[in-house]
Structure formats: structure tokens, C-alpha cells
Amino acid sequence: MLTGCVEHLDELPDDAHLMQAGPDVAGVTDVPAGAQVLGECRALRATLPESARRRVHLTALPMDDGDENAHLVNALQRYASVVVQKSLVEGFGLTVTEPMWKARPVVASAVGGILDQVENGVCGLLLQDPTDLTAMAHTIARVLDDEPMAQSLGTEARARVRDRFLGDRHMIQYATLFDALLGLPDVPPPPTGD
């Protein structure tokens, strides 16, 4: 992702900054190539002219304190103009759903569980080919250049998470499924107090 954004930095608004955030590689054991990838990102950033380097930031989030990590991720997502998840393979991505819940526009790869999370053009924008770095940069620029679209994507993203992915919704769906499997009559919902 860093390479794609760096190669197209001049196509993004002048005040746009890229922050690539990930876990501190010392605290992650299930991604053996993490340190190598971080090293490659640092080396790429070091080759940039100073004006570009001021707009490209690499952040390693602490993994030893769960609360601190959660606060930092929350802050990054809340203040981001757009959140990008460019995965080659992905299950249900919290890195997609969390910013959606915060009404942030999301640009993500059209792979795996992300396809269930993001309705393309409604509550986010999907990259059909996650290896197409030019398309990724152009999609990010599109969101940054169109504030009404960004607002609409964020609003719809929050509604989609509320309607489909919150725990309450799952409990109701499980209860309905169990009722159907057991052949129980429908139980009316509790009164709303109106």
C-alpha cells in the first residue's frame, strides 16, 4: 500500500498525509515477515524527498498494553479522512468494521469477508484488484476530493454496521434461528414503551 500511495502522492490533495499503522513487530508472533516488511517501508520512506517524507508516516502500535493499543487505533480511525484496508486475503476485518462504525469512509480490497462488510459505492469503495496500486491511489484521491461522497459513505457505513454486525443483532438472529429449528411459535417482541 505504501508504494502505491508514494508513487501517486502528487495526485492526492496537498494536505493529505499517509499514515501506515500496524502492530509493533516485536509484539506479533503470527506474522514472521512483519519485521522485513517494516524495514522495506522504512527504506522506501527514506528515499523520498523531504517534502514527501513529511507527508508519509509509519506507526508501530504497541501490543503489550491492550488498552493503549485500543485507544491509539480508535484515535487514528476517528481522525482519518479515509481508512484503507488493502488485503490480498481477509476474513471478517475489524480494521474495516471499526472505522465504518465511526462513520469513516473505507477503501478496501474486494476479497473474503470484506465483500460481506462493504457494499461497493454505498458504504465504502472496493478495489476489485488489490494488486492495482494505481487504482488504489485514484480511489483514495476520489474520496479525498469529494467531501459529500465521503460523508455519505461514512453515514451509510455506520448504518450498515448497526444493522448487520452488532452483537444485539446476532443474538436476535440466533433466537429466531433456534425458534425455527425447534418449531416454537413466534414470540412477539417486547413492548417499546410507546
C-alpha positions in Angstrom: 0.0 0.0 0.0 2.8 2.4 0.9 4.4 2.0 -2.5 1.1 2.8 -4.3 0.4 5.9 -2.3 4.0 7.1 -2.5 4.1 6.7 -6.3 0.9 8.8 -6.6 1.4 11.2 -3.7 1.3 14.2 -6.2 -2.3 13.1 -7.2 -3.5 13.4 -3.7 -4.5 16.7 -2.2 -1.5 18.7 -1.0 -2.6 18.5 2.7 -3.2 14.7 2.6 -0.9 12.6 4.8 -0.5 8.9 4.6 -0.2 7.0 7.9 0.6 3.4 7.6 -0.2 1.9 11.0 0.4 -1.6 12.2 1.4 -3.6 15.2 4.8 -3.3 16.7 6.5 -6.2 15.0 8.3 -7.2 18.3 4.9 -7.9 19.8 3.5 -10.1 17.0 4.4 -13.7 16.5 2.0 -14.8 13.8 3.4 -12.6 11.1 7.1 -13.7 10.6 7.7 -11.4 7.7 6.5 -8.3 9.7 10.0 -7.0 10.6 11.1 -7.4 7.0 8.1 -5.5 5.6 8.5 -2.7 8.1 12.2 -2.5 7.2 11.2 -2.2 3.5 8.7 0.5 4.3 11.3 2.5 6.3 13.8 2.1 3.5 11.2 3.3 0.9 10.3 6.3 3.1 14.0 7.2 3.5 14.3 7.5 -0.3 11.6 10.2 -0.6 12.4 13.8 -1.0 11.9 15.8 2.2 8.6 17.3 1.1 7.1 13.9 0.5 8.7 12.4 3.7 6.8 15.0 5.7 3.5 13.5 4.4 4.3 9.8 4.9 4.2 8.4 8.4 4.9 4.9 9.7 3.4 4.0 13.0 4.1 0.8 15.1 1.4 0.4 17.6 2.2 -1.2 21.0 1.0 -4.7 21.5 1.9 -5.2 25.2 -0.9 -2.9 26.5 -4.2 -3.7 25.0 -5.9 -0.6 26.4 -3.2 1.7 25.0 -3.4 -0.1 21.6 -7.2 0.3 21.5 -7.0 4.0 22.3 -4.5 4.6 19.6 -6.4 2.7 17.0 -9.6 4.4 18.0 -7.9 7.9 17.6 -6.4 7.0 14.3 -9.7 5.8 12.9 -11.7 8.7 14.2 -9.5 11.3 12.7 -8.7 9.7 9.4 -10.3 11.2 6.3 -10.3 7.7 4.8 -9.3 4.3 6.1 -7.7 1.9 3.6 -7.5 -1.9 4.1 -5.7 -3.3 1.1 -5.6 -7.0 1.8 -4.9 -9.8 -0.6 -6.8 -12.2 1.7 -9.1 -11.3 4.6 -11.7 -12.8 6.8 -14.1 -10.5 8.6 -11.9 -7.5 9.1 -12.3 -5.4 12.2 -10.0 -3.0 10.6 -12.9 -2.4 8.2 -15.8 -2.5 10.5 -14.4 -0.3 13.3 -13.9 2.8 11.1 -17.3 2.1 9.4 -18.9 2.2 12.9 -17.1 5.6 13.4 -18.7 6.8 10.1 -15.3 7.0 8.3 -15.2 6.2 4.6 -13.4 3.0 3.8 -11.5 1.9 0.7 -10.8 -1.8 0.9 -10.0 -4.9 -1.3 -12.9 -6.8 -2.7 -11.8 -10.1 -1.1 -13.1 -12.5 1.5 -15.2 -11.2 4.4 -14.7 -7.6 3.2 -17.2 -8.4 0.5 -19.8 -9.0 3.2 -18.9 -5.9 5.1 -18.8 -3.2 2.4 -21.4 -2.6 -0.3 -19.4 -1.0 -3.0 -20.3 2.6 -3.7 -22.8 2.7 -0.8 -20.9 2.3 2.4 -17.4 2.2 1.1 -15.4 1.7 -2.1 -13.9 -1.7 -3.1 -10.8 -2.3 -5.0 -11.5 -5.1 -7.5 -7.8 -5.9 -7.9 -5.9 -5.4 -4.6 -2.6 -5.5 -6.5 -3.5 -2.5 -8.7 -1.8 0.3 -6.8 -2.7 2.9 -9.3 -6.4 2.2 -8.9 -6.0 2.3 -5.1 -4.4 5.7 -5.2 -7.0 7.0 -7.6 -9.8 5.7 -5.3 -8.3 7.3 -2.3 -7.9 10.6 -4.1 -11.6 10.3 -5.3 -12.7 10.1 -1.6 -10.5 12.9 -0.5 -11.6 15.2 -3.4 -15.4 14.6 -2.8 -16.4 15.6 0.7 -20.2 15.0 0.1 -19.4 11.4 -1.2 -17.0 10.8 1.8 -19.8 11.9 4.2 -22.4 9.7 2.5 -20.1 6.7 2.5 -19.4 7.2 6.2 -23.0 7.7 7.2 -24.1 4.6 5.2 -21.1 2.6 6.7 -22.2 3.3 10.3 -25.8 2.3 9.4 -24.6 -1.0 7.8 -22.6 -1.9 10.9 -25.5 -1.0 13.2 -28.0 -3.1 11.1 -25.8 -6.1 10.4 -22.8 -6.5 12.7 -23.5 -5.5 16.3 -23.8 -8.2 18.9 -27.5 -7.5 19.7 -28.4 -8.2 16.1 -26.6 -11.6 16.2 -28.4 -12.6 19.4 -31.8 -11.8 17.8 -30.8 -13.8 14.7 -29.7 -16.8 16.8 -33.0 -16.7 18.8 -35.0 -16.6 15.6 -33.0 -19.5 14.2 -33.5 -21.6 17.3 -37.2 -20.9 17.3 -37.4 -22.0 13.7 -35.4 -25.1 14.4 -37.4 -26.1 17.5 -40.7 -25.2 15.8 -41.7 -22.8 18.5 -44.4 -20.2 17.8 -43.2 -16.7 17.2 -42.8 -14.7 20.3 -44.0 -11.1 20.0 -41.3 -8.5 20.6 -41.3 -6.8 24.0 -43.3 -3.5 24.2 -41.4 -0.4 23.3 -43.0 1.8 25.9 -44.9 3.9 23.4 
